[in-house]
Amino acid sequence: MTTLAAAERLEVQVLVDNVTDTLSTVPGFVTREQQVLRGSGMRRVSGAAMCCANHGLSLVITADAADGARTMLFDAGPVDYAVARNGARLGVDFAAIEAVVLSHGHRDHAGGLLQALDLIHAANGGRSVPCHLHPGMFAERGMSQADGGVFAMDFIPTPETLAAHGAAPVVSTGPQTLLDMFYLSGEIPRRTAYERGLPGQVRRGADGRWVPDPLLMDERFVAARVRGRGIVVFSACSHAGIINVLHAAREAFPGERLHAVMGGFHLSGENEAIIPETVRGFQGFGPALILPAHCTGWRAVQALVAAYGEGVIAPSAVGKRFTFSA
């Protein structure tokens, strides 16, 4: 059993996501971007006042408990300007961020990390903030191409570089409790036959050659407990497979309800082939809410809505705020 304080209220501010959606109606626990912007000081609607969407994900997660609020940053999107622009418009309190987690070593989650750390460091009076990393995310990676070549990916900033921007790097592989309110998983066991990671990914081996690396064992998820509701799971890209993520979450919190799961489920591209099995896989966990984001893909969102209905499925978008209350 994972020891974790229960939040009276859990607020998730979407700082970066693939899409913007200011018009669609939303359930009561979701606040639309324009409402958030108005609450942060927007007085006239304009393009310059709105958030920008980018291919990536960043969530500012705040857990309110009896002794105060604790805030963490889960990933930082693909690029510095998205963090700076959206953060300023959404009124993100960067000084309140006490921990940072990079879910895995891909640029669409790490490209804005140095900017985020700079903003945190400047806002909090120069204090270092723990930045949780897996040692496997620093290898050079790429994607195999049809012609036999490799399209290399951008590097993840080293712990030394992160430290120069105000981070206190914590490089580990095991599970941890962060700020008493958040659970950071260890490496996610692979159980399902159909969730095979990221086909075609390779990494640079010690001998300089490219070797297969589809499983992304550096990927981890974050979870929080909401009193009276259960566990809320955050999975940034689900290269491990979102059903494998939920199996790992159930093992970490045996006997507790998995109330909600939010994040990228990576059911686009080649992984569109496993949409039917993945949609069925959610049945074994019975979450009250499934909140697809980032790399889930429109076909998977459509299939999830068809299977579980709009009362369960509430897609993410940049600027939206999700609130779970006891």
N, C-alpha and C positions, 0 to 999 in steps of 0.2 A: 504494500500500500504506500503510495506516494504521499508524503506529508506536505500539505499545501493549504494555506489560509484561504477561506472562502470570501469572495468579494460580494459586497452588497449590490454593487453595480459595476458592470464591465462595459467600457466605452471603447469603440474601435473607430478611429478616424482613418479613412483611406486617403493616404497622402499621394500615392502613385498607383495607377492601374491602367490597363490597356484602353479602356473606353471612357467616354464622358456621356452621361445620360441625365440631363437636368429636367426632363419633362415626364418621364414615366411615373405613374402612381406607385407608391411604395407602402409596405405595411407599417404599422404604428411604431415599431421599434427602429425604423430607419428614417434618418433625416436626409433630405435631398441636398445636393450641393448648394443650390441658391439659398436655401434656408440657412445653411452653415455660414455661407459667405455674408449674408445679411447680419447674422449674429456676430460676425467678426468685423463688421464695420462697413461693408459695401453699401453705398447709398444710391448708386445708379448702375443699372445693368449695362455692361459693355464687354466686348471681347477681352480687353485688357484686364478686366476684373475677374475673369473666369480662370479655372484651373486648366492645365494642359494634360492631356492623356499621352502616355508613353508605354511601349511594350516592356512591362516590368511590374513590380509590386513593392509597395512599402506601406506598412500599417503602424500607426501610433496607437498603442494599446494601454489603457489606463484602468487599473483596478482600484475601486474605492472600498476601503474597509473601515472599521471603527477607529483605527488609529491614524487614518489619513489615506491619501491616494498615492499609488506607486505607478510609474509610467515607464514603459519600455518601447524601443523601436525595433520592429521586426522587418528587416531588409530595408533597402534604400533606393530601389528603382534603378533604372539604367544609366542615368545621366545627372550631372550636378544641377543644371538649371531647373529640372522638374522639381527637385527637393526644395530649392530656394524659392521658386515662383509659387508653387502650391502651398508650401509652408507659410509663407507670408500672407497669402490670401485667406487661408483657412484659419489663421490665428493660432497655429501650433505653438505651444509653449515648449520650446526646445530646452529651456532651463530645467524643466520638470523631468526630462528623460534621464533615468538613472541606470539604464542598461541597454545595450544594443546587441542584437543577434543577427548574424548573417547565416541564413538558412542553408546555403550551399554555394559552391564556387562557380557561379555563372554571372556574367556581366549585367544581365537584366535585373539582378538583385543587388549587385555590388557597385555598379557604375556611379551611383550617387552617394556612396558611403563616405568618402572624404569630405564632401560638402556637408553632409549631415553632421559629421563629427565636428567640423569647423563651427557650424551653427550652434551645436550643443555647448562646445567649449567656450565660445564667445558669450553665450547667454548665461552660463552657470558660474561665471567668475573665474574661469580657468581651471576648474577641477577636471581631473581625468575621469572618464566613464568606462566601466567594464565593457569590452566588446568581445562577444563569445564567437569562437571560430573553431573549425575542425581542421586538423593538419592536412587532410587530403585535398582541401580546396585550393591549394597554392600551386599544384602541378599545371603545366601548360596543357591546354585542352584544345580539341578541334573536332570538326565533323567530317567524316569520310565523304568523298564526292564520287559521282558516277564514273569519272575518268580515272579513278584510282588515287587522286590527290587528296589533300587534307586542307580544309578551310579553317585556319587557326582562330581561336577565340582570344579575346583580350585577357590579360593577366589580372588576377585578383591582387589588390594591394597587400604587400607583405606586412607582418606584424610590426616591423620597424617603421614602415611608412605610416601605418595606422597610429602608432604611438606618437609620431611627430605631429599628428593632427588632433591630439587630445584623447586618444583611446588608451585604455589599460588592457592590452590583449590577453584574453584567456583562451588558450588553445588546448582543446580537450576532445575526447571521443565519448565520454560517458554522460549519463543524465545528470542534471543539476536542478536545484531550486533557485530561482532568481527573485530577489526582493521579497521573499516570503510568499509571493502571490502567483508566480509563474513557474511552470515546469518546462525545462528544455530537455528534449529527449536525447538519448544516445543514438547510435547507429540503428537504423530501422531494419528489423529482420524481414527477409523476403520469403513470403509463404505462398502467395497465390501463383498459380501456373501461368496466368495470362498477363500479369504486370511484369514487364521485362525491362523497365528502365527507359533509357533514351537510345533507341537503335541508331547505330552509326557513330556514336561518340567515341573518341579516342583520346588518349593522353600520352604525353612524352615520357618514355621510360628512362631509366638510369643510363642506358646506353645511347640515348638520343633518338631512338626509334619510336614511332607511334605504335601504341598497343591498344587493344579494345578496352573501353571503359564505359559500358552502357549502364552500369548499376548505380553510379554516383553515391557511393557509400558515405560520402561526407554530408549528405542531406539529413537534416533533422527538423522536427516540428516543435511548436510551442503549444502549451495548454494552460487554461486557467479554470478555476472552480467558481461557479456562481451559486450562492446559497439558495437552496430550494429548487434550483434548476438542474444543476449537474455540470458536466465538463464541456468547455468550449475549446475545440481543437483548431489550431491555425497551421495550415500546410501551404508553404509558399509556392511550390511547383509540383509536388507529388511525383517526382521521378521514381521514387520508391513504389509508387502506386498508392492511390488514396485509400484503397481497401487495406493494404498493408499498414498504412499509417493508422487507420482506425483499429486494426488488430493490436498494434503496439500501444495505442492509447488505452484500450480496454485492459491490457496487461498492467499498465502503469496505474490504473485506477479501477481495480477489480470491484465489481458489484455496484459501481456508480453509473448513472445514466450519462451517455454521451449526448448532451443537449443540442449542440450545434457543431458544424464543421465548416470552416471558411478558408478559402484560398484558391490557388491555381491547382486544378486537377490534371493538367496536361493530357487532355483527351482530344487534342488537335493534331494535325499532321498524321504521321504513321499510326499514332495511338488512337485515331478515330476507329480503328478496327476493333478495339476492345471496349467501346462504349456500351454495347448491350450487357456484357458480363459485369462491367463496373457498376452500371445502374442497378443491376440485380444485387450486386454485392452490398449496397447500402442497406438492403432489407434486413441483413443480419445484425444491424446495429441500431436501427430505429431512431435516428436523430430527429428531433422536432424541427430542426432547421438545417438546410443545406444551402450554403452561400457561395456560389461559384464566382471565381475572379480570374484575372490575368490570362493564363494559358489554357483555361478549360476548353474554350472553343464553342462556337454557337451551336454546332450539332449536338454536343453533349448537353448544353443547357436546355435545348429543345427536348432532348430525350428525357432529361431529369424532370422537367415540367410535365411531360406526358405521363410519366410514371408516378409522380408524387404530388403534383398539383401546385398551384401558386401559393397555397397556404404553407408549404414547406420550402419552396425554392424562392430565394430573393437574391438576384445577381448583384454583385458589387459593381461599383464605378468610381472613378476618381472624385473626391470631394464628399462622398456619402459618409454618413456617420451611423454606425450600428450600436445600439445600446441594449444590453441584457441586464435586467433588474431582478433582484430577489423577489 
